[in-house]
Amino acid sequence: MSRRASPRVAAWVTVGMLLAPTSRASAGDPRPYEGTRATPAAEAIDLAPASPSDVAAPAASAAQPVPPPRVEANGKVKRISVAVGLSPEAPGNAAEREWLDHLERSARVSPSPATSVRRLRPGVGDAQSICRDRKDDVVVLIGYVPRRDDAVLLPYDCLLGVPLGIRALAAADEDGLVGALWAEHEELVRNGMTERRRLGRLSPRARAGIVAGVAIVVIGVAVGLLVANALRDEKVVVKVAP
């Protein structure tokens, strides 16, 4: 009986193989099965780096920004002349000279207004006499006041001709010292005080030209007088009395 069944089984296997669906791909076929959907390009994750314009700007720092330099009407940065030194009553000991170094440094690094600083030689005089030269806008001296043993800062406004607020010696280390003094100056101007007229500072070449011009004028006048005396007619009148 087994011999009769084997042809029948072989026939059914052959029919099954012929009727098997051909839509399924082989296991080694890399293509997806029918009915599956590949991920569209629009749905792909973009890993490209964002452009600088797409990156949000960092938050502003909470620290207080440095004030911008003051600008004059002609567009130039405001720059004032500051003289620092020792007052006549200061003996000029080592401690005072060290504080003078600190004062000069803080005046030079003033953020606003910008400064040009000169250091006065010892014994140059008081602030009023220094301001008469019209070289400085503000004079700051290390000196003493009555009923106080410690040295202090004695600022003087040359443009207005008035003393400014006295500061403790520790203020010589503050970079904003000149800015505070100039704020006092501007407050006095707003209250009605008038600055003295500024004199333009001449360059060495301009000063040499003025000196040469004055010398030529003097020499010309002297030569003219000599020529005039040489060409002048001299008349002698002889009067005979009886």
Buried (B, 14 or more C-beta within 10 A) or exposed (E): EEEEEEEEEEEEEEEEEEEEEEEEEEEEEEEEEEEEEEEEEEEEEEEEEEEEEEEEEEEEEEEEEEEEBBEEEEEEEEBBBBBBBBBEEBEEEEEBEEBBEBBBBBBBEBBBBBBEBBEBEEEBBBBEEBBEEBBBBBBBBBBBEEEEEEBBBBBBBBBBBEEBEEBEBEBBEBBBBBBBBBBBBEEBBEEEBEBEEEEEEEEEEEEEEEEEEEEEEEEEEEEEEEEEEEEEEEEEEEEEEE
